[in-house]
Amino acid sequence: MTTTAVRPVLTETFWTTDESTQLWIKRAVLLVVGIAVLTLAAHVRVAVPPSPVAVNLGTFAVLTIGVAYGPRLGLATILAYMVIGALGFDVFQSSTAELNGLSYMMGSTGGYLAGYVLAIAAMGVLARRGWDRSVLLMAVAMLIGNMLLYVPGLAWLSIWIETAGKLDVATYGSLWEQTLTWGITPFLIGDAMKLALAALLLPAIWKLVGDARV
């Protein structure tokens, strides 16, 4: 099986239409649904002190939406989500009445929000190549998506720790050690579970779609 050909993504397998008006209605509905899913997932969170970044389902939602929507609609959805958040609406994991909008986005989680955009685009491209139809390739895709989340996330968190006066060398030894302790270590088990779930779930859904067409 080739993995380089352009393939349809999951959302293109239902409500198919050749009429441009209906197609745009479908895209608008999916965009609204995607924003709602991202918002709900962000608010399903568990605090992991001392890290200022909580464990939540946001990363799982981002990666699976990227796969299901493809790169264009996925990007449109995540960018619309960011704009809504920047306007001050409570769509992010720890936003409050006092800390929201651009102020929140420039906080400790700002790098992860940037990573959302990179990851959702990458997952969409890989889905177009059929990676979501194989358990192994889907697992690799999830690893790539997580890396694209963590690189800007950790880089920005490191800057934030230092500029916000949160650096505690006495406890952690160095800025890098503190960044890893706050920004990645608490999430490894949860990310592994989400990776395994997506690697099994997406290919299984494709199998159901294929069986339904037989």
Rosetta silent file (secondary structure, phi, psi, omega in degrees, C-alpha in Angstrom):
SEQUENCE: MTTTAVRPVLTETFWTTDESTQLWIKRAVLLVVGIAVLTLAAHVRVAVPPSPVAVNLGTFAVLTIGVAYGPRLGLATILAYMVIGALGFDVFQSSTAELNGLSYMMGSTGGYLAGYVLAIAAMGVLARRGWDRSVLLMAVAMLIGNMLLYVPGLAWLSIWIETAGKLDVATYGSLWEQTLTWGITPFLIGDAMKLALAALLLPAIWKLVGDARV
SCORE:     score description
SCORE:     0.000 S_00000001
   1 L     0.000  127.580  177.238    0.000    0.000    0.000 S_00000001
   2 L   -79.516  147.641  179.356    1.386    3.388   -0.933 S_00000001
   3 L  -116.387   12.758 -176.722    1.343    6.188    1.619 S_00000001
   4 L  -104.340  -17.899 -179.541    2.201    9.031   -0.767 S_00000001
   5 L   -70.129  151.645  176.917   -1.035    9.334   -2.768 S_00000001
   6 L   -75.343  124.184 -177.829   -3.548   11.997   -1.795 S_00000001
   7 L  -116.842  155.492  172.837   -6.358   10.307    0.102 S_00000001
   8 L   -70.191  150.512  174.906   -9.710   11.570    1.389 S_00000001
   9 L   -96.048  171.063 -171.445   -9.916   12.321    5.111 S_00000001
  10 H   -57.508  -42.343 -176.152  -12.668   11.040    7.375 S_00000001
  11 H   -68.795  -11.503  178.181  -14.926   14.079    7.175 S_00000001
  12 H   -90.268    1.046 -178.392  -14.996   13.740    3.392 S_00000001
  13 H   -94.150   -4.448  178.109  -16.627   10.307    3.615 S_00000001
  14 L  -134.643  162.279 -178.233  -20.050   11.598    4.703 S_00000001
  15 L    50.963   44.895  179.769  -22.461   14.353    3.623 S_00000001
  16 L   -74.781  138.863 -178.096  -20.838   14.295    0.195 S_00000001
  17 L  -154.560  148.688  175.686  -22.122   16.885   -2.229 S_00000001
  18 L   -97.613   -6.313 -178.594  -21.165   18.499   -5.515 S_00000001
  19 L   -85.642  126.487 -175.044  -23.044   21.700   -4.732 S_00000001
  20 H   -62.059  -36.696 -179.459  -20.737   24.482   -3.542 S_00000001
  21 H   -63.456  -47.006  179.346  -23.327   25.974   -1.179 S_00000001
  22 H   -65.514  -34.887  178.848  -23.873   22.691    0.649 S_00000001
  23 H   -64.092  -42.409  179.067  -20.125   22.099    0.754 S_00000001
  24 H   -69.056  -34.410  175.069  -19.540   25.439    2.465 S_00000001
  25 H   -63.424  -44.215  178.354  -22.381   24.729    4.891 S_00000001
  26 H   -59.283  -46.884 -179.564  -20.761   21.397    5.733 S_00000001
  27 H   -62.066  -40.852  179.185  -17.389   23.058    6.286 S_00000001
  28 H   -64.143  -41.732  178.589  -18.948   25.746    8.496 S_00000001
  29 H   -63.340  -45.780 -179.969  -20.730   23.121   10.593 S_00000001
  30 H   -63.841  -37.137  178.413  -17.542   21.087   10.983 S_00000001
  31 H   -62.833  -46.143  179.142  -15.602   24.214   11.933 S_00000001
  32 H   -63.311  -42.812  178.711  -18.112   25.071   14.682 S_00000001
  33 H   -62.677  -42.336  179.423  -18.118   21.463   15.908 S_00000001
  34 H   -61.862  -43.159  178.203  -14.320   21.430   15.933 S_00000001
  35 H   -62.927  -41.068  178.716  -14.126   24.622   17.998 S_00000001
  36 H   -63.142  -42.365  179.413  -16.659   23.190   20.460 S_00000001
  37 H   -64.343  -44.492  178.688  -14.658   19.950   20.766 S_00000001
  38 H   -60.891  -41.042 -179.549  -11.406   21.858   21.326 S_00000001
  39 H   -66.249  -47.307  178.984  -13.057   24.011   23.993 S_00000001
  40 H   -62.755  -43.354 -179.123  -14.584   21.064   25.853 S_00000001
  41 H   -63.365  -38.236  179.691  -11.343   19.069   25.638 S_00000001
  42 H   -64.590  -29.736 -177.037   -9.321   21.993   27.018 S_00000001
  43 H   -90.444   -4.074  170.218  -11.594   22.177   30.060 S_00000001
  44 L   -90.192   91.705 -169.661  -11.241   18.483   30.881 S_00000001
  45 E  -136.478  155.353  176.708   -8.052   19.032   32.851 S_00000001
  46 E  -131.280  124.030  179.382   -6.083   17.777   35.823 S_00000001
  47 L   -69.338  140.976  177.915   -3.596   20.007   37.638 S_00000001
  48 L  -130.405   71.268  179.956   -0.075   18.592   38.026 S_00000001
  49 L   -54.188  146.370    6.135    1.733   20.905   40.488 S_00000001
  50 L   -87.074    3.196 -177.507    4.238   22.487   40.387 S_00000001
  51 L   -63.226  136.746  175.118    3.749   22.722   36.617 S_00000001
  52 L   -79.995   -4.278 -179.091    1.608   25.682   35.502 S_00000001
  53 L  -104.634  117.987 -177.537    0.445   23.553   32.552 S_00000001
  54 L   -83.479  154.523  171.243   -2.413   21.168   33.370 S_00000001
  55 E   -74.688  130.169  178.636   -2.998   17.755   31.823 S_00000001
  56 E  -149.638  177.100 -179.091   -5.985   17.990   29.500 S_00000001
  57 L   -91.218    7.327 -177.297   -7.544   16.416   26.411 S_00000001
  58 H   -59.131  -44.103 -178.767   -6.668   19.384   24.226 S_00000001
  59 H   -63.874  -40.474  178.679   -3.700   17.711   22.550 S_00000001
  60 H   -62.892  -42.585  179.017   -5.762   14.611   21.754 S_00000001
  61 H   -63.548  -43.695 -179.789   -8.518   16.784   20.268 S_00000001
  62 H   -60.015  -49.129 -175.384   -6.027   18.776   18.185 S_00000001
  63 H   -67.964  -39.792 -179.516   -4.319   15.719   16.742 S_00000001
  64 H   -73.696  -34.832  175.348   -7.511   13.821   15.966 S_00000001
  65 H   -64.994  -40.213  176.947   -9.193   16.891   14.411 S_00000001
  66 H   -57.939  -42.057  179.335   -6.121   17.348   12.233 S_00000001
  67 H   -69.300  -47.055 -174.579   -6.474   13.767   11.016 S_00000001
  68 H   -72.556  -31.846 -174.263  -10.243   13.846   10.560 S_00000001
  69 H   -94.543  -24.472 -172.720  -10.435   17.306    8.950 S_00000001
  70 H    85.688  170.157 -172.474   -7.326   17.406    6.776 S_00000001
  71 H   -65.746  -40.594 -174.776   -4.813   20.268    6.616 S_00000001
  72 H   -72.666  -53.909 -179.231   -7.009   23.087    5.251 S_00000001
  73 H   -69.012  -33.688  176.410  -10.150   22.664    7.344 S_00000001
  74 H   -61.727  -46.122  178.236   -8.031   21.646   10.323 S_00000001
  75 H   -63.992  -42.794  178.815   -5.990   24.841   10.085 S_00000001
  76 H   -59.228  -39.584 -178.715   -9.114   26.951    9.608 S_00000001
  77 H   -67.794  -47.884 -177.362  -10.610   25.378   12.731 S_00000001
  78 H   -69.019  -35.290  178.394   -7.588   25.842   14.985 S_00000001
  79 H   -69.540  -37.490  175.868   -7.011   29.416   13.782 S_00000001
  80 H   -64.339  -39.983  176.833  -10.668   30.282   14.395 S_00000001
  81 H   -60.037  -43.839  179.865  -10.306   28.755   17.879 S_00000001
  82 H   -64.670  -41.612  179.683   -7.227   30.927   18.517 S_00000001
  83 H   -62.868  -44.006  178.402   -9.010   34.070   17.340 S_00000001
  84 H   -60.588  -43.004  177.688  -11.963   33.362   19.632 S_00000001
  85 H   -64.724  -41.085 -179.939   -9.556   32.812   22.516 S_00000001
  86 H   -63.575  -28.077  179.020   -7.621   35.982   21.692 S_00000001
  87 L   -77.572   -5.161  174.680  -10.880   37.947   21.879 S_00000001
  88 L   104.314    2.573  178.276  -11.218   36.876   25.514 S_00000001
  89 L   -74.766  150.284 -172.780  -13.721   34.031   25.330 S_00000001
  90 L   -82.898   75.759 -179.507  -13.193   31.178   27.779 S_00000001
  91 L  -112.782  -11.036 -177.946  -11.970   28.492   25.376 S_00000001
  92 L   -94.050  166.725 -168.901   -8.521   27.768   26.818 S_00000001
  93 L   -65.244  -36.627 -174.903   -7.713   25.339   29.612 S_00000001
  94 L  -129.053   21.814  178.872   -6.986   27.776   32.449 S_00000001
  95 L   -68.701  147.652 -178.872   -8.314   31.110   31.263 S_00000001
  96 L  -134.584  178.235  177.644  -10.138   33.186   33.855 S_00000001
  97 L   -63.372  -30.797 -178.374  -11.993   36.471   34.097 S_00000001
  98 L   -87.769  -32.241 -176.577   -8.698   38.105   35.106 S_00000001
  99 L  -124.134  103.508 -178.789   -6.394   36.232   32.710 S_00000001
 100 L  -154.855 -177.711  176.967   -7.719   35.685   29.216 S_00000001
 101 H    60.194 -144.378 -177.050   -7.291   36.711   25.613 S_00000001
 102 H   -64.119  -30.739  178.325   -3.848   37.699   24.407 S_00000001
 103 H   -62.725  -42.096  177.208   -2.570   37.992   27.983 S_00000001
 104 H   -66.475  -42.705 -176.851   -3.352   34.336   28.558 S_00000001
 105 H   -66.142  -21.546  176.927   -1.884   33.314   25.202 S_00000001
 106 L   -90.913    3.003 -179.738    1.398   34.990   26.137 S_00000001
 107 L   -83.462 -157.177 -171.822    1.539   33.020   29.387 S_00000001
 108 L   -63.318  -26.705 -177.517    3.094   29.668   30.214 S_00000001
 109 L   -95.318    4.018 -175.648    1.009   27.713   27.702 S_00000001
 110 H   -57.324  -39.283  179.992    1.579   30.065   24.774 S_00000001
 111 H   -66.299  -34.746  178.450    4.129   27.815   23.103 S_00000001
 112 H   -69.307  -34.730  176.909    1.793   24.845   23.230 S_00000001
 113 H   -64.345  -39.794  175.095   -0.928   26.899   21.545 S_00000001
 114 H   -64.181  -38.580  177.985    1.518   27.669   18.731 S_00000001
 115 H   -63.448  -30.655  175.976    2.323   23.970   18.613 S_00000001
 116 H   -55.926  -43.852 -177.324   -1.370   23.224   18.112 S_00000001
 117 H   -65.011  -45.766  178.967   -1.245   25.019   14.764 S_00000001
 118 H   -62.802  -45.075 -175.536    1.865   23.141   13.612 S_00000001
 119 H   -67.102  -42.312 -176.661    0.567   19.780   14.802 S_00000001
 120 H   -67.330  -34.572  176.872   -2.901   20.056   13.292 S_00000001
 121 H   -67.673  -44.999 -179.577   -1.417   20.979    9.904 S_00000001
 122 H   -63.630  -42.222 -179.807    1.051   18.094   10.016 S_00000001
 123 H   -64.895  -36.753  177.493   -1.607   15.577   11.044 S_00000001
 124 H   -64.142  -42.637  178.484   -3.822   16.740    8.195 S_00000001
 125 H   -63.630  -43.758 -179.841   -1.028   16.279    5.663 S_00000001
 126 H   -66.482  -35.244  176.205   -0.229   12.793    6.990 S_00000001
 127 H   -64.614  -38.011  177.000   -3.918   11.849    6.879 S_00000001
 128 H   -60.868  -24.908  179.803   -3.980   12.926    3.229 S_00000001
 129 L   -94.391    4.334  174.543   -1.229   10.355    2.684 S_00000001
 130 L    87.402   12.443 -177.941   -3.237    7.607    4.356 S_00000001
 131 H   -67.240  -23.090 -178.336   -1.318    7.344    7.613 S_00000001
 132 H   -79.700    2.704 -179.700   -4.546    7.260    9.617 S_00000001
 133 H  -100.930   -2.152 -179.866   -5.488    3.911    8.042 S_00000001
 134 L  -124.893  133.573  179.472   -2.619    1.984    9.624 S_00000001
 135 H   -60.024  -45.848 -178.187   -2.105    1.429   13.353 S_00000001
 136 H   -64.952  -48.421 -179.125    1.685    1.675   13.000 S_00000001
 137 H   -66.859  -33.613  177.644    1.670    4.767   10.792 S_00000001
 138 H   -66.756  -37.319  176.989   -0.955    6.417   12.972 S_00000001
 139 H   -64.413  -41.937  177.416    1.249    5.849   16.021 S_00000001
 140 H   -64.514  -41.715  178.357    4.192    7.437   14.191 S_00000001
 141 H   -60.347  -41.950  178.779    1.975   10.345   13.116 S_00000001
 142 H   -63.853  -37.653  177.015    0.925   10.919   16.726 S_00000001
 143 H   -62.949  -44.198  178.053    4.582   10.942   17.786 S_00000001
 144 H   -61.831  -44.296  178.950    5.328   13.561   15.126 S_00000001
 145 H   -60.740  -42.895  178.559    2.328   15.605   16.214 S_00000001
 146 H   -64.222  -38.952  177.641    3.400   15.479   19.852 S_00000001
 147 H   -62.210  -41.373  179.247    6.919   16.578   18.936 S_00000001
 148 H   -67.656  -23.553  174.299    5.520   19.558   17.047 S_00000001
 149 H   -77.460  -43.265 -171.762    3.522   20.448   20.152 S_00000001
 150 H   -76.912  -33.263 -176.519    6.385   20.087   22.595 S_00000001
 151 H   -59.653  -56.906  176.941    9.159   21.898   20.715 S_00000001
 152 H   -69.585  -29.946  179.963    7.534   25.372   20.745 S_00000001
 153 H   -62.448  -48.192 -179.479    5.795   24.544   24.024 S_00000001
 154 H   -71.164  -38.468  179.922    9.019   23.846   25.895 S_00000001
 155 H   -61.193  -46.295 -179.824   10.919   26.676   24.194 S_00000001
 156 H   -70.042  -39.044  179.184    8.304   29.246   25.217 S_00000001
 157 H   -60.473  -39.510  178.274    7.872   27.763   28.706 S_00000001
 158 H   -60.886  -44.324  178.103   11.610   28.112   29.260 S_00000001
 159 H   -64.276  -42.908 -178.119   11.468   31.800   28.327 S_00000001
 160 H   -64.100  -42.458  179.719    8.367   32.324   30.489 S_00000001
 161 H   -56.597  -43.626 -177.159    9.941   30.666   33.547 S_00000001
 162 H   -73.639  -46.475 -175.993   12.882   33.027   33.362 S_00000001
 163 H   -73.861  -26.587  179.672   11.052   36.229   32.502 S_00000001
 164 L   -87.372    2.517  178.799    8.237   35.605   35.001 S_00000001
 165 L    72.084   28.366 -177.795   10.708   35.106   37.830 S_00000001
 166 L   -97.477   -1.625 -176.386    9.756   31.449   38.317 S_00000001
 167 L   -65.415  127.813 -179.214   13.271   30.009   37.974 S_00000001
 168 L  -129.255   79.552 -177.323   14.173   27.825   40.982 S_00000001
 169 H   -65.088  -32.006 -179.817   17.723   26.600   40.472 S_00000001
 170 H   -61.021  -35.232 -178.869   17.951   25.437   44.088 S_00000001
 171 H   -88.062  -41.707 -170.832   15.175   22.904   43.478 S_00000001
 172 H  -106.062  -14.784  176.766   15.695   21.938   39.850 S_00000001
 173 L    92.217  -39.579 -179.646   19.371   22.572   39.219 S_00000001
 174 L  -160.132  165.139  177.943   18.976   24.444   35.943 S_00000001
 175 H   -61.747  -41.464 -178.525   16.463   26.222   33.734 S_00000001
 176 H   -63.726  -43.464  178.931   16.395   23.271   31.330 S_00000001
 177 H   -63.360  -40.523  178.325   15.690   20.751   34.100 S_00000001
 178 H   -66.422  -39.907  178.532   12.883   22.913   35.454 S_00000001
 179 H   -61.639  -44.647  178.873   11.415   23.318   31.965 S_00000001
 180 H   -65.388  -41.295 -178.883   11.393   19.552   31.419 S_00000001
 181 H   -65.079  -37.807 -179.219    9.946   18.906   34.892 S_00000001
 182 H   -85.584  -33.443 -166.759    7.146   21.410   34.358 S_00000001
 183 H  -104.449  -12.985 -178.553    6.582   21.025   30.641 S_00000001
 184 L  -139.462  -40.630 -175.143    6.937   17.380   29.637 S_00000001
 185 H   -55.902  -44.492 -178.127    7.556   14.910   32.478 S_00000001
 186 H   -66.829  -14.532 -171.508    4.018   15.085   33.978 S_00000001
 187 H  -105.763   -3.296 -172.571    2.439   14.424   30.588 S_00000001
 188 H   -63.044  -45.527 -178.487    4.395   11.430   29.279 S_00000001
 189 H   -65.419  -46.112  179.483    2.071    8.701   30.582 S_00000001
 190 H   -62.231  -40.539  179.407   -1.065   10.528   29.458 S_00000001
 191 H   -66.017  -37.971  177.871    0.418   11.226   26.036 S_00000001
 192 H   -63.224  -40.067  178.858    1.367    7.574   25.611 S_00000001
 193 H   -66.708  -42.386  179.331   -2.212    6.558   26.423 S_00000001
 194 H   -66.522  -37.283  177.637   -3.658    9.119   23.984 S_00000001
 195 H   -61.747  -46.850 -179.797   -1.200    7.993   21.317 S_00000001
 196 H   -63.305  -40.656 -179.910   -2.248    4.371   21.733 S_00000001
 197 H   -62.783  -47.552 -179.451   -5.943    5.293   21.687 S_00000001
 198 H   -65.933  -39.158 -179.260   -5.655    7.314   18.471 S_00000001
 199 H   -62.944  -29.943  178.286   -3.456    4.685   16.818 S_00000001
 200 H   -89.369  -37.401 -171.976   -6.171    2.099   17.416 S_00000001
 201 H   -71.253  -50.453 -173.687   -9.252    4.291   16.994 S_00000001
 202 H   -63.612  -47.808  176.049   -8.657    6.015   13.650 S_00000001
 203 H   -61.308  -34.188  178.711   -7.767    2.882   11.626 S_00000001
 204 H   -65.557  -39.353  177.728  -10.754    1.107   13.234 S_00000001
 205 H   -64.298  -41.567  177.880  -13.079    3.911   12.112 S_00000001
 206 H   -62.240  -36.537  177.945  -11.702    3.638    8.571 S_00000001
 207 H   -64.906  -40.586  177.371  -12.381   -0.090    8.633 S_00000001
 208 H   -63.610  -39.863  178.002  -15.974    0.585    9.672 S_00000001
 209 H   -62.814  -43.559  179.355  -16.310    3.114    6.844 S_00000001
 210 H   -65.092  -41.572  179.121  -14.963    0.583    4.375 S_00000001
 211 H   -64.790  -36.157 -178.485  -17.243   -2.173    5.654 S_00000001
 212 H   -67.172  -23.204 -177.916  -20.269    0.129    5.442 S_00000001
 213 H   -90.729  -10.245 -179.088  -19.573    0.686    1.749 S_00000001
 214 L   -73.338    0.000    0.000  -19.327   -3.002    0.910 S_00000001
